[in-house]
Amino acid sequence: MAPPTLFDRIGIPRPLVFGYLGVLLFMVGDGVESGFIAPFMADHGAGTEVHASYVITAYGVTVMLASWLSGALSDLWGPRRVMQLGLVVWIVFDILFLTLAIGPQNYPLMLVFYGLRGFGYPLFAFGFLVWITATAPKARMGTAVGWFYVAFTGGLPTLGSLVAGVTNPLFGHLGTLWVALAIITVGGAFCLLGVRERTGFARLAPPEVRPVQSLLSSLSIAWTHPKVAVGCVVRVINTAPEFGFLVFLPTFFAKELHFGEGRWLTLLAVIYGTNVFCNLLFGVIGDRIGWRKTIASFGGLGCAITTLALYFVPKAVGSHYWVAIVVGMLYGVTLAGFVSISALIPALAPDNKGGAMALLNLGAGGAAFVGPAIVSIFLEPLGPSGIVIIFAALYVVSALLTLYLKTPEEERGAAEPVPGGPKATPEPVRA
């Protein structure tokens, strides 16, 4: 047996190293726009912030569908082919969006092309997440998933926001969006040319499973394994506020608090830079003390508190930038408490991990729809304060729901499993 490498010791599956790098670059390109796209669309054809939120909500619908399909199609085609499809979709519809919608300020085409582009990143990124869960050792699964979210959140919106902060003054917002497309292409090349691990090249479902059967299985698991459905709801709540915040917080911090776009983008990068580090930390913590405990306490209850602080503390103290930095970092820390959900949900359905991952990815994509949809519905009647309270309440609900997510081992009377503990066996987990 070959001696363990540095990647083995830190919990990154060695054959997937280039995939993690590629996902990081891909999500940098995807995250470049996150801090300014809503007000930019409002000024270039959408007309108002609410109309821009409709575009982002349409995008969220396709993200939700593609996130579900990323797991179901990976079972049928293999994760690598799903990632190829996602890359092509993103590039094609982004070019159409930039040339035919945002350039001529055509609002209907914004809805169409930006919406359809939403199929791209979930197929690519969550296809790779399925690849990870199909190959990583069970004893290090939480850590391997944590590294995925380091790459994912490291790009969207952390490094993406920093890139925008540099390129916006040089090339303008539209030029920055073209830079993002180039970064996306490079990230896709790293993943698809650099990862040679063979599991992801082939279908994960047994040969006798037919396409319709596989797709139905990824939905029927919601009632054959109701805890997986509850986990899907928890995953929606996990990042729905994040996507909702990106609709109205740019205006709040940049204009109402007079930070300006540059300092807002820096604040956004700090929030999710903190989250990047803590994604890995909480992946390790989840492996040590138990996934369910980590999600409910640090994730659900922690985010309920820091969500309120992120908005109401800066609003109360005024334009004190370092106060916003501190409360933003606290939100980034607690948001990472959810990272073990991607290890917990497959463990709830050990006989159908592929279906569980499909439903989990549906939840991840659903967040991109639910968050902006809440803003679209409640921004005018309740204002930003009301939306923030709704988001905090949802986080409390997620903590309560997580208490229900006991694994089969726990149901049989065992203590909550500690996957990295001394009795864990580092065996491959097949989706």
FIMARBA-880932 format. One record per residue (C-alpha): x, z negated, y negated; residue number from 0. Coordinates in steps of 0.1 Angstrom, whole numbers. Example, Ala and Ser with C-alpha at 12.3 -4.5 7.8 and 13.67 -1.06 7.14 Angstrom:
<rs>
@c1->123	c3->-78	c2->45	pos->0 $
@c1->137	c3->-71	c2->11	pos->1 $
</rs>
This chain:
<rs>
@c1->0	c3->0	c2->0	pos->0 $
@c1->13	c3->10	c2->-34	pos->1 $
@c1->21	c3->-19	c2->-58	pos->2 $
@c1->-5	c3->-26	c2->-85	pos->3 $
@c1->1	c3->-8	c2->-118	pos->4 $
@c1->-6	c3->-21	c2->-153	pos->5 $
@c1->-40	c3->-4	c2->-152	pos->6 $
@c1->-49	c3->-21	c2->-119	pos->7 $
@c1->-39	c3->-54	c2->-133	pos->8 $
@c1->-61	c3->-51	c2->-165	pos->9 $
@c1->-91	c3->-38	c2->-145	pos->10 $
@c1->-91	c3->0	c2->-153	pos->11 $
@c1->-95	c3->21	c2->-122	pos->12 $
@c1->-62	c3->40	c2->-122	pos->13 $
@c1->-77	c3->74	c2->-112	pos->14 $
@c1->-101	c3->73	c2->-142	pos->15 $
@c1->-76	c3->65	c2->-170	pos->16 $
@c1->-79	c3->98	c2->-187	pos->17 $
@c1->-116	c3->96	c2->-185	pos->18 $
@c1->-116	c3->64	c2->-205	pos->19 $
@c1->-94	c3->81	c2->-231	pos->20 $
@c1->-116	c3->111	c2->-232	pos->21 $
@c1->-148	c3->90	c2->-236	pos->22 $
@c1->-131	c3->72	c2->-265	pos->23 $
@c1->-123	c3->105	c2->-283	pos->24 $
@c1->-157	c3->119	c2->-276	pos->25 $
@c1->-174	c3->89	c2->-290	pos->26 $
@c1->-151	c3->89	c2->-320	pos->27 $
@c1->-164	c3->124	c2->-328	pos->28 $
@c1->-200	c3->113	c2->-321	pos->29 $
@c1->-196	c3->81	c2->-343	pos->30 $
@c1->-181	c3->98	c2->-373	pos->31 $
@c1->-215	c3->105	c2->-387	pos->32 $
@c1->-231	c3->71	c2->-379	pos->33 $
@c1->-224	c3->54	c2->-412	pos->34 $
@c1->-237	c3->82	c2->-435	pos->35 $
@c1->-259	c3->107	c2->-416	pos->36 $
@c1->-293	c3->91	c2->-425	pos->37 $
@c1->-287	c3->91	c2->-463	pos->38 $
@c1->-269	c3->125	c2->-461	pos->39 $
@c1->-299	c3->141	c2->-444	pos->40 $
@c1->-322	c3->124	c2->-469	pos->41 $
@c1->-302	c3->142	c2->-497	pos->42 $
@c1->-299	c3->175	c2->-479	pos->43 $
@c1->-334	c3->185	c2->-468	pos->44 $
@c1->-351	c3->155	c2->-454	pos->45 $
@c1->-361	c3->142	c2->-488	pos->46 $
@c1->-365	c3->105	c2->-481	pos->47 $
@c1->-349	c3->78	c2->-459	pos->48 $
@c1->-381	c3->75	c2->-439	pos->49 $
@c1->-381	c3->113	c2->-432	pos->50 $
@c1->-345	c3->111	c2->-422	pos->51 $
@c1->-355	c3->83	c2->-398	pos->52 $
@c1->-379	c3->107	c2->-381	pos->53 $
@c1->-350	c3->130	c2->-374	pos->54 $
@c1->-330	c3->102	c2->-359	pos->55 $
@c1->-361	c3->90	c2->-339	pos->56 $
@c1->-364	c3->126	c2->-324	pos->57 $
@c1->-328	c3->124	c2->-315	pos->58 $
@c1->-335	c3->90	c2->-299	pos->59 $
@c1->-361	c3->106	c2->-277	pos->60 $
@c1->-337	c3->131	c2->-262	pos->61 $
@c1->-310	c3->105	c2->-259	pos->62 $
@c1->-334	c3->84	c2->-239	pos->63 $
@c1->-343	c3->112	c2->-215	pos->64 $
@c1->-307	c3->123	c2->-211	pos->65 $
@c1->-296	c3->88	c2->-204	pos->66 $
@c1->-320	c3->86	c2->-175	pos->67 $
@c1->-310	c3->120	c2->-163	pos->68 $
@c1->-273	c3->111	c2->-164	pos->69 $
@c1->-278	c3->88	c2->-135	pos->70 $
@c1->-304	c3->109	c2->-116	pos->71 $
@c1->-284	c3->141	c2->-119	pos->72 $
@c1->-251	c3->124	c2->-111	pos->73 $
@c1->-267	c3->115	c2->-77	pos->74 $
@c1->-275	c3->152	c2->-72	pos->75 $
@c1->-246	c3->171	c2->-88	pos->76 $
@c1->-218	c3->145	c2->-92	pos->77 $
@c1->-208	c3->128	c2->-124	pos->78 $
@c1->-183	c3->155	c2->-134	pos->79 $
@c1->-208	c3->183	c2->-135	pos->80 $
@c1->-232	c3->162	c2->-155	pos->81 $
@c1->-204	c3->155	c2->-180	pos->82 $
@c1->-197	c3->192	c2->-183	pos->83 $
@c1->-233	c3->199	c2->-192	pos->84 $
@c1->-233	c3->171	c2->-218	pos->85 $
@c1->-202	c3->185	c2->-235	pos->86 $
@c1->-217	c3->220	c2->-237	pos->87 $
@c1->-250	c3->208	c2->-250	pos->88 $
@c1->-234	c3->187	c2->-277	pos->89 $
@c1->-211	c3->215	c2->-290	pos->90 $
@c1->-238	c3->242	c2->-290	pos->91 $
@c1->-265	c3->223	c2->-307	pos->92 $
@c1->-241	c3->207	c2->-332	pos->93 $
@c1->-230	c3->241	c2->-343	pos->94 $
@c1->-266	c3->252	c2->-347	pos->95 $
@c1->-274	c3->220	c2->-366	pos->96 $
@c1->-245	c3->224	c2->-390	pos->97 $
@c1->-250	c3->261	c2->-397	pos->98 $
@c1->-287	c3->267	c2->-396	pos->99 $
@c1->-302	c3->232	c2->-405	pos->100 $
@c1->-281	c3->210	c2->-426	pos->101 $
@c1->-263	c3->238	c2->-445	pos->102 $
@c1->-295	c3->256	c2->-457	pos->103 $
@c1->-313	c3->222	c2->-459	pos->104 $
@c1->-340	c3->232	c2->-434	pos->105 $
@c1->-359	c3->201	c2->-424	pos->106 $
@c1->-378	c3->215	c2->-394	pos->107 $
@c1->-346	c3->229	c2->-379	pos->108 $
@c1->-329	c3->195	c2->-385	pos->109 $
@c1->-356	c3->179	c2->-363	pos->110 $
@c1->-351	c3->206	c2->-336	pos->111 $
@c1->-313	c3->210	c2->-334	pos->112 $
@c1->-303	c3->174	c2->-342	pos->113 $
@c1->-330	c3->163	c2->-317	pos->114 $
@c1->-317	c3->186	c2->-289	pos->115 $
@c1->-281	c3->176	c2->-296	pos->116 $
@c1->-292	c3->142	c2->-284	pos->117 $
@c1->-290	c3->154	c2->-248	pos->118 $
@c1->-253	c3->157	c2->-251	pos->119 $
@c1->-236	c3->124	c2->-254	pos->120 $
@c1->-256	c3->104	c2->-228	pos->121 $
@c1->-250	c3->131	c2->-201	pos->122 $
@c1->-213	c3->130	c2->-210	pos->123 $
@c1->-206	c3->92	c2->-215	pos->124 $
@c1->-231	c3->77	c2->-191	pos->125 $
@c1->-222	c3->103	c2->-165	pos->126 $
@c1->-187	c3->88	c2->-167	pos->127 $
@c1->-202	c3->53	c2->-164	pos->128 $
@c1->-218	c3->63	c2->-131	pos->129 $
@c1->-184	c3->76	c2->-120	pos->130 $
@c1->-170	c3->42	c2->-128	pos->131 $
@c1->-197	c3->23	c2->-108	pos->132 $
@c1->-191	c3->46	c2->-79	pos->133 $
@c1->-154	c3->40	c2->-76	pos->134 $
@c1->-144	c3->6	c2->-92	pos->135 $
@c1->-138	c3->-24	c2->-69	pos->136 $
@c1->-168	c3->-48	c2->-69	pos->137 $
@c1->-145	c3->-78	c2->-77	pos->138 $
@c1->-135	c3->-60	c2->-110	pos->139 $
@c1->-167	c3->-41	c2->-117	pos->140 $
@c1->-176	c3->-62	c2->-148	pos->141 $
@c1->-141	c3->-56	c2->-162	pos->142 $
@c1->-141	c3->-19	c2->-155	pos->143 $
@c1->-175	c3->-16	c2->-172	pos->144 $
@c1->-162	c3->-37	c2->-201	pos->145 $
@c1->-134	c3->-12	c2->-205	pos->146 $
@c1->-160	c3->16	c2->-206	pos->147 $
@c1->-177	c3->-1	c2->-235	pos->148 $
@c1->-143	c3->-7	c2->-252	pos->149 $
@c1->-140	c3->31	c2->-252	pos->150 $
@c1->-176	c3->38	c2->-260	pos->151 $
@c1->-179	c3->13	c2->-289	pos->152 $
@c1->-144	c3->20	c2->-300	pos->153 $
@c1->-155	c3->54	c2->-309	pos->154 $
@c1->-192	c3->49	c2->-318	pos->155 $
@c1->-191	c3->37	c2->-345	pos->156 $
@c1->-158	c3->19	c2->-349	pos->157 $
@c1->-130	c3->45	c2->-351	pos->158 $
@c1->-156	c3->71	c2->-360	pos->159 $
@c1->-164	c3->52	c2->-392	pos->160 $
@c1->-127	c3->49	c2->-401	pos->161 $
@c1->-122	c3->86	c2->-396	pos->162 $
@c1->-152	c3->93	c2->-419	pos->163 $
@c1->-137	c3->70	c2->-445	pos->164 $
@c1->-106	c3->91	c2->-445	pos->165 $
@c1->-122	c3->126	c2->-442	pos->166 $
@c1->-152	c3->122	c2->-465	pos->167 $
@c1->-131	c3->121	c2->-497	pos->168 $
@c1->-110	c3->150	c2->-484	pos->169 $
@c1->-135	c3->174	c2->-470	pos->170 $
@c1->-169	c3->161	c2->-480	pos->171 $
@c1->-196	c3->150	c2->-456	pos->172 $
@c1->-202	c3->185	c2->-442	pos->173 $
@c1->-165	c3->191	c2->-436	pos->174 $
@c1->-163	c3->157	c2->-419	pos->175 $
@c1->-190	c3->168	c2->-394	pos->176 $
@c1->-169	c3->198	c2->-385	pos->177 $
@c1->-139	c3->175	c2->-379	pos->178 $
@c1->-161	c3->155	c2->-356	pos->179 $
@c1->-169	c3->186	c2->-336	pos->180 $
@c1->-132	c3->192	c2->-331	pos->181 $
@c1->-126	c3->156	c2->-319	pos->182 $
@c1->-155	c3->159	c2->-295	pos->183 $
@c1->-140	c3->190	c2->-279	pos->184 $
@c1->-106	c3->173	c2->-275	pos->185 $
@c1->-122	c3->143	c2->-258	pos->186 $
@c1->-141	c3->165	c2->-234	pos->187 $
@c1->-109	c3->183	c2->-224	pos->188 $
@c1->-92	c3->150	c2->-217	pos->189 $
@c1->-120	c3->139	c2->-194	pos->190 $
@c1->-127	c3->171	c2->-175	pos->191 $
@c1->-91	c3->183	c2->-171	pos->192 $
@c1->-74	c3->149	c2->-167	pos->193 $
@c1->-96	c3->131	c2->-142	pos->194 $
@c1->-90	c3->143	c2->-106	pos->195 $
@c1->-107	c3->114	c2->-87	pos->196 $
@c1->-127	c3->132	c2->-61	pos->197 $
@c1->-158	c3->110	c2->-58	pos->198 $
@c1->-171	c3->123	c2->-92	pos->199 $
@c1->-168	c3->159	c2->-81	pos->200 $
@c1->-195	c3->157	c2->-54	pos->201 $
@c1->-231	c3->145	c2->-53	pos->202 $
@c1->-235	c3->108	c2->-47	pos->203 $
@c1->-268	c3->109	c2->-30	pos->204 $
@c1->-269	c3->115	c2->8	pos->205 $
@c1->-272	c3->151	c2->18	pos->206 $
@c1->-308	c3->148	c2->30	pos->207 $
@c1->-320	c3->136	c2->-4	pos->208 $
@c1->-337	c3->165	c2->-23	pos->209 $
@c1->-338	c3->169	c2->-61	pos->210 $
@c1->-374	c3->159	c2->-66	pos->211 $
@c1->-369	c3->130	c2->-42	pos->212 $
@c1->-339	c3->118	c2->-62	pos->213 $
@c1->-356	c3->121	c2->-95	pos->214 $
@c1->-387	c3->102	c2->-83	pos->215 $
@c1->-364	c3->76	c2->-67	pos->216 $
@c1->-348	c3->69	c2->-101	pos->217 $
@c1->-383	c3->62	c2->-115	pos->218 $
@c1->-400	c3->46	c2->-85	pos->219 $
@c1->-373	c3->19	c2->-85	pos->220 $
@c1->-391	c3->5	c2->-115	pos->221 $
@c1->-419	c3->-8	c2->-92	pos->222 $
@c1->-400	c3->-11	c2->-59	pos->223 $
@c1->-374	c3->-33	c2->-77	pos->224 $
@c1->-393	c3->-48	c2->-107	pos->225 $
@c1->-362	c3->-68	c2->-118	pos->226 $
@c1->-344	c3->-35	c2->-124	pos->227 $
@c1->-373	c3->-25	c2->-147	pos->228 $
@c1->-370	c3->-58	c2->-166	pos->229 $
@c1->-332	c3->-52	c2->-168	pos->230 $
@c1->-340	c3->-18	c2->-184	pos->231 $
@c1->-360	c3->-36	c2->-211	pos->232 $
@c1->-331	c3->-60	c2->-217	pos->233 $
@c1->-308	c3->-30	c2->-221	pos->234 $
@c1->-332	c3->-14	c2->-246	pos->235 $
@c1->-332	c3->-46	c2->-267	pos->236 $
@c1->-294	c3->-48	c2->-264	pos->237 $
@c1->-287	c3->-19	c2->-288	pos->238 $
@c1->-320	c3->-10	c2->-303	pos->239 $
@c1->-312	c3->-31	c2->-335	pos->240 $
@c1->-278	c3->-14	c2->-337	pos->241 $
@c1->-294	c3->20	c2->-339	pos->242 $
@c1->-321	c3->7	c2->-363	pos->243 $
@c1->-295	c3->-8	c2->-386	pos->244 $
@c1->-278	c3->25	c2->-390	pos->245 $
@c1->-309	c3->39	c2->-407	pos->246 $
@c1->-313	c3->13	c2->-435	pos->247 $
@c1->-281	c3->-8	c2->-437	pos->248 $
@c1->-261	c3->20	c2->-453	pos->249 $
@c1->-284	c3->18	c2->-483	pos->250 $
@c1->-285	c3->-20	c2->-483	pos->251 $
@c1->-247	c3->-25	c2->-483	pos->252 $
@c1->-235	c3->5	c2->-501	pos->253 $
@c1->-262	c3->6	c2->-529	pos->254 $
@c1->-281	c3->-27	c2->-531	pos->255 $
@c1->-250	c3->-48	c2->-527	pos->256 $
@c1->-228	c3->-23	c2->-546	pos->257 $
@c1->-201	c3->-21	c2->-519	pos->258 $
@c1->-200	c3->17	c2->-520	pos->259 $
@c1->-198	c3->41	c2->-491	pos->260 $
@c1->-161	c3->35	c2->-484	pos->261 $
@c1->-164	c3->-3	c2->-481	pos->262 $
@c1->-196	c3->1	c2->-461	pos->263 $
@c1->-178	c3->23	c2->-436	pos->264 $
@c1->-150	c3->-2	c2->-434	pos->265 $
@c1->-175	c3->-30	c2->-428	pos->266 $
@c1->-191	c3->-9	c2->-400	pos->267 $
@c1->-157	c3->-4	c2->-384	pos->268 $
@c1->-149	c3->-41	c2->-386	pos->269 $
@c1->-182	c3->-50	c2->-370	pos->270 $
@c1->-177	c3->-28	c2->-340	pos->271 $
@c1->-139	c3->-32	c2->-339	pos->272 $
@c1->-146	c3->-68	c2->-332	pos->273 $
@c1->-172	c3->-58	c2->-306	pos->274 $
@c1->-146	c3->-35	c2->-289	pos->275 $
@c1->-123	c3->-64	c2->-283	pos->276 $
@c1->-151	c3->-87	c2->-272	pos->277 $
@c1->-166	c3->-61	c2->-248	pos->278 $
@c1->-135	c3->-65	c2->-227	pos->279 $
@c1->-135	c3->-103	c2->-232	pos->280 $
@c1->-171	c3->-107	c2->-221	pos->281 $
@c1->-166	c3->-84	c2->-192	pos->282 $
@c1->-140	c3->-108	c2->-179	pos->283 $
@c1->-161	c3->-138	c2->-188	pos->284 $
@c1->-191	c3->-123	c2->-169	pos->285 $
@c1->-169	c3->-118	c2->-139	pos->286 $
@c1->-158	c3->-155	c2->-141	pos->287 $
@c1->-190	c3->-175	c2->-150	pos->288 $
@c1->-217	c3->-151	c2->-139	pos->289 $
@c1->-233	c3->-120	c2->-155	pos->290 $
@c1->-267	c3->-135	c2->-160	pos->291 $
@c1->-255	c3->-166	c2->-178	pos->292 $
@c1->-233	c3->-145	c2->-201	pos->293 $
@c1->-260	c3->-120	c2->-211	pos->294 $
@c1->-287	c3->-147	c2->-218	pos->295 $
@c1->-266	c3->-171	c2->-238	pos->296 $
@c1->-239	c3->-151	c2->-256	pos->297 $
@c1->-259	c3->-119	c2->-258	pos->298 $
@c1->-296	c3->-127	c2->-263	pos->299 $
@c1->-295	c3->-160	c2->-281	pos->300 $
@c1->-263	c3->-152	c2->-299	pos->301 $
@c1->-275	c3->-119	c2->-313	pos->302 $
@c1->-308	c3->-135	c2->-324	pos->303 $
@c1->-288	c3->-158	c2->-347	pos->304 $
@c1->-262	c3->-133	c2->-359	pos->305 $
@c1->-288	c3->-105	c2->-366	pos->306 $
@c1->-305	c3->-128	c2->-391	pos->307 $
@c1->-271	c3->-137	c2->-406	pos->308 $
@c1->-260	c3->-101	c2->-409	pos->309 $
@c1->-288	c3->-93	c2->-434	pos->310 $
@c1->-300	c3->-126	c2->-450	pos->311 $
@c1->-266	c3->-142	c2->-456	pos->312 $
@c1->-252	c3->-113	c2->-477	pos->313 $
@c1->-286	c3->-109	c2->-494	pos->314 $
@c1->-285	c3->-146	c2->-504	pos->315 $
@c1->-249	c3->-148	c2->-516	pos->316 $
@c1->-248	c3->-113	c2->-533	pos->317 $
@c1->-219	c3->-89	c2->-535	pos->318 $
@c1->-192	c3->-110	c2->-517	pos->319 $
@c1->-176	c3->-85	c2->-494	pos->320 $
@c1->-157	c3->-110	c2->-472	pos->321 $
@c1->-190	c3->-129	c2->-465	pos->322 $
@c1->-204	c3->-96	c2->-452	pos->323 $
@c1->-172	c3->-91	c2->-431	pos->324 $
@c1->-175	c3->-125	c2->-415	pos->325 $
@c1->-212	c3->-123	c2->-405	pos->326 $
@c1->-206	c3->-87	c2->-394	pos->327 $
@c1->-178	c3->-98	c2->-371	pos->328 $
@c1->-200	c3->-126	c2->-357	pos->329 $
@c1->-227	c3->-100	c2->-348	pos->330 $
@c1->-201	c3->-78	c2->-331	pos->331 $
@c1->-189	c3->-108	c2->-310	pos->332 $
@c1->-224	c3->-117	c2->-298	pos->333 $
@c1->-234	c3->-80	c2->-292	pos->334 $
@c1->-206	c3->-79	c2->-266	pos->335 $
@c1->-224	c3->-106	c2->-246	pos->336 $
@c1->-246	c3->-79	c2->-231	pos->337 $
@c1->-217	c3->-59	c2->-216	pos->338 $
@c1->-222	c3->-74	c2->-181	pos->339 $
@c1->-257	c3->-58	c2->-179	pos->340 $
@c1->-241	c3->-27	c2->-164	pos->341 $
@c1->-227	c3->-47	c2->-136	pos->342 $
@c1->-258	c3->-69	c2->-130	pos->343 $
@c1->-284	c3->-42	c2->-128	pos->344 $
@c1->-269	c3->-23	c2->-98	pos->345 $
@c1->-265	c3->-57	c2->-80	pos->346 $
@c1->-303	c3->-62	c2->-83	pos->347 $
@c1->-308	c3->-31	c2->-61	pos->348 $
@c1->-279	c3->-29	c2->-37	pos->349 $
@c1->-298	c3->-4	c2->-16	pos->350 $
@c1->-304	c3->20	c2->-45	pos->351 $
@c1->-275	c3->16	c2->-70	pos->352 $
@c1->-279	c3->52	c2->-82	pos->353 $
@c1->-316	c3->47	c2->-91	pos->354 $
@c1->-307	c3->14	c2->-108	pos->355 $
@c1->-280	c3->31	c2->-129	pos->356 $
@c1->-305	c3->58	c2->-138	pos->357 $
@c1->-330	c3->33	c2->-151	pos->358 $
@c1->-302	c3->13	c2->-168	pos->359 $
@c1->-291	c3->44	c2->-186	pos->360 $
@c1->-327	c3->51	c2->-195	pos->361 $
@c1->-327	c3->17	c2->-213	pos->362 $
@c1->-294	c3->25	c2->-230	pos->363 $
@c1->-308	c3->58	c2->-243	pos->364 $
@c1->-342	c3->42	c2->-251	pos->365 $
@c1->-324	c3->20	c2->-276	pos->366 $
@c1->-315	c3->50	c2->-297	pos->367 $
@c1->-353	c3->58	c2->-299	pos->368 $
@c1->-368	c3->23	c2->-302	pos->369 $
@c1->-345	c3->11	c2->-330	pos->370 $
@c1->-351	c3->40	c2->-354	pos->371 $
@c1->-388	c3->41	c2->-344	pos->372 $
@c1->-392	c3->4	c2->-354	pos->373 $
@c1->-376	c3->13	c2->-387	pos->374 $
@c1->-399	c3->44	c2->-391	pos->375 $
@c1->-430	c3->23	c2->-385	pos->376 $
@c1->-422	c3->-9	c2->-403	pos->377 $
@c1->-398	c3->-1	c2->-432	pos->378 $
@c1->-425	c3->7	c2->-457	pos->379 $
@c1->-450	c3->-21	c2->-449	pos->380 $
@c1->-425	c3->-49	c2->-441	pos->381 $
@c1->-393	c3->-38	c2->-458	pos->382 $
@c1->-358	c3->-45	c2->-443	pos->383 $
@c1->-364	c3->-82	c2->-441	pos->384 $
@c1->-393	c3->-78	c2->-418	pos->385 $
@c1->-374	c3->-54	c2->-396	pos->386 $
@c1->-345	c3->-78	c2->-392	pos->387 $
@c1->-369	c3->-106	c2->-381	pos->388 $
@c1->-384	c3->-82	c2->-355	pos->389 $
@c1->-350	c3->-74	c2->-342	pos->390 $
@c1->-340	c3->-111	c2->-340	pos->391 $
@c1->-373	c3->-119	c2->-321	pos->392 $
@c1->-365	c3->-91	c2->-296	pos->393 $
@c1->-332	c3->-106	c2->-289	pos->394 $
@c1->-349	c3->-140	c2->-280	pos->395 $
@c1->-372	c3->-121	c2->-257	pos->396 $
@c1->-342	c3->-105	c2->-240	pos->397 $
@c1->-326	c3->-139	c2->-233	pos->398 $
@c1->-358	c3->-151	c2->-217	pos->399 $
@c1->-362	c3->-119	c2->-196	pos->400 $
@c1->-326	c3->-122	c2->-184	pos->401 $
@c1->-333	c3->-156	c2->-168	pos->402 $
@c1->-356	c3->-136	c2->-144	pos->403 $
@c1->-328	c3->-113	c2->-132	pos->404 $
@c1->-316	c3->-132	c2->-102	pos->405 $
@c1->-297	c3->-112	c2->-76	pos->406 $
@c1->-307	c3->-111	c2->-39	pos->407 $
@c1->-280	c3->-137	c2->-32	pos->408 $
@c1->-295	c3->-160	c2->-58	pos->409 $
@c1->-330	c3->-155	c2->-44	pos->410 $
@c1->-317	c3->-166	c2->-10	pos->411 $
@c1->-306	c3->-199	c2->-26	pos->412 $
@c1->-269	c3->-192	c2->-34	pos->413 $
@c1->-255	c3->-200	c2->-67	pos->414 $
@c1->-252	c3->-171	c2->-92	pos->415 $
@c1->-224	c3->-150	c2->-79	pos->416 $
@c1->-190	c3->-149	c2->-96	pos->417 $
@c1->-178	c3->-114	c2->-87	pos->418 $
@c1->-142	c3->-121	c2->-95	pos->419 $
@c1->-141	c3->-154	c2->-76	pos->420 $
@c1->-119	c3->-162	c2->-46	pos->421 $
@c1->-145	c3->-151	c2->-21	pos->422 $
@c1->-151	c3->-117	c2->-37	pos->423 $
@c1->-140	c3->-87	c2->-16	pos->424 $
@c1->-126	c3->-58	c2->-37	pos->425 $
@c1->-146	c3->-30	c2->-19	pos->426 $
@c1->-157	c3->2	c2->-35	pos->427 $
@c1->-193	c3->3	c2->-49	pos->428 $
@c1->-211	c3->36	c2->-43	pos->429 $
@c1->-238	c3->46	c2->-67	pos->430 $
</rs>
